[in-house]
Amino acid sequence: NIFWKKEIEDILKTPIKIYNQNIILMFGDKILSIDPISSNINWEYLYKGNQTFQSSGGDIATFNNLLFFILPNNVAGEIDTIFGEKYDSVFSDIIFDNTYNSKIDKIHSYKNILSYLDDKKFLTSINIINNDVVLNKAHIQNVNSFIFFRNSILTLHDNRILKASNIINNNLFWNTDISEFLKEKDSIIHATNYLNSIIIFSQNGKILEVDSKTGIVISSKNLKINNAKSIYFNQNKIIFSQDNGKTSFFIQ
């Protein structure tokens, strides 16, 4: 049965997100929140920027009642979700290096630090409470793919070196050569923790367990899938969503 239907005259450029049990929709230059019970729009804001006909991507991070986001048109903003009003901080003043491709830009919150990597090159971190920039466009070279993980950013470089760096000061925690495990065109897409290890998932179904303090690879496994774009966990299942529309399930 259909509970409700709502017509919106716009093209959805980003997968639907859920925040505080509300539906968040991000279009090329607009973000809105919908009550999933009543279908009423809680709030809606337009952010004019670059032309959006080819724009895709966008990302969201949260801190308490604040919702931070990058729209597909590469405009940054934030909403106070208690009052449903725009919130103003240094994050809104971001000027991105690549103004036409927010698909690869990601934002991440850990405790009171908000971080983002622009164009897979420039790492910036903001202290949300103090509203100041603690790391301003630190240049990270030759990044193939990356994952934010707690207080670090994991970067896989073109030479197959995996690095873990501090998001506050960009200091290196460790680096390790994983060319034995990941081929040249493979990329990292997800990370989670298990005891004293970091479990890293690749686009082509490789799983690496690395020591969280040293980066040494403890074990590896090959699930033999291709072009995974996202990973979800449900009870004892690992769910891979792939670029070709397929979904693969694995028992942990």
Disulfide bonds with the S-S distance in Angstrom:
none
